[in-house]
């Protein structure tokens, strides 16, 4: 395994997750994705072992790819009625 990811790389991954979460058309899914992203990054904030940090970063990158695919799939099946939260 390589060294721990830099702060810039982690922040870039975090911003990518938040951008992807904004692409979900459904309010509930969008807010759930935002909560999951923030909670996961807070949970891994204190990782000091480079191997664990590298593993968490690699897992985050793979989860980002999954989230991006899901955002595309959900965009094809968006609800015709808006949520009460979006009106």
C-alpha positions in Angstrom: 0.0 0.0 0.0 1.1 3.6 -0.5 1.2 6.4 1.9 -1.7 8.1 3.5 -3.7 10.4 1.2 -3.0 14.1 1.5 -5.5 16.6 2.9 -6.0 18.0 -0.6 -6.9 14.5 -1.9 -9.4 13.9 0.9 -11.1 17.3 0.5 -11.3 16.7 -3.2 -13.0 13.4 -2.6 -15.4 15.0 -0.1 -16.4 17.7 -2.6 -16.9 15.1 -5.3 -19.2 13.2 -3.0 -21.2 16.4 -2.2 -21.4 17.2 -5.9 -22.7 13.7 -6.7 -25.2 13.9 -3.9 -26.6 17.1 -5.4 -27.4 15.2 -8.6 -30.0 13.0 -7.0 -33.4 14.3 -8.1 -35.3 12.9 -5.1 -35.1 15.1 -1.9 -34.9 12.1 0.5 -32.2 10.3 -1.3 -30.2 13.6 -1.8 -30.4 14.4 1.9 -29.5 10.8 2.9 -26.5 10.9 0.6 -25.3 14.2 2.2 -25.7 12.8 5.7 -23.9 9.6 4.8 -21.0 11.5 3.3 -20.6 13.8 6.3 -20.9 11.0 8.8 -18.4 8.8 7.0 -15.8 11.6 6.7 -16.3 12.5 10.4 -15.9 8.9 11.4 -12.6 8.6 9.5 -11.3 12.0 10.4 -9.0 10.7 13.2 -7.3 7.9 11.3 -3.6 8.1 12.0 -2.4 4.8 10.6 -1.3 5.4 7.0 -2.5 1.9 6.0 -6.0 2.4 7.5 -6.2 5.9 6.0 -5.2 4.6 2.6 -7.7 1.8 2.8 -10.5 4.2 3.8 -9.5 6.5 0.9 -9.6 3.7 -1.6 -12.9 2.5 -0.3 -14.2 6.1 -0.6 -13.1 6.3 -4.2 -14.9 3.1 -5.0 -18.0 4.3 -3.2 -17.9 7.5 -5.2 -18.1 5.6 -8.5 -21.1 3.6 -7.1 -22.8 6.9 -6.1 -22.2 8.5 -9.4 -23.7 5.5 -11.2 -26.7 5.5 -8.9 -27.3 9.2 -9.5 -27.5 8.5 -13.3 -29.9 5.7 -12.7 -32.1 7.7 -10.4 -32.1 10.6 -12.9 -33.9 8.3 -15.4 -36.6 7.5 -12.9 -37.3 10.8 -11.2 -40.8 11.2 -9.7 -43.3 13.4 -11.6 -44.5 15.0 -8.4 -42.1 17.1 -6.3 -41.6 16.5 -2.7 -43.2 18.9 -0.2 -39.7 20.0 0.8 -39.0 21.2 -2.7 -42.1 23.3 -3.2 
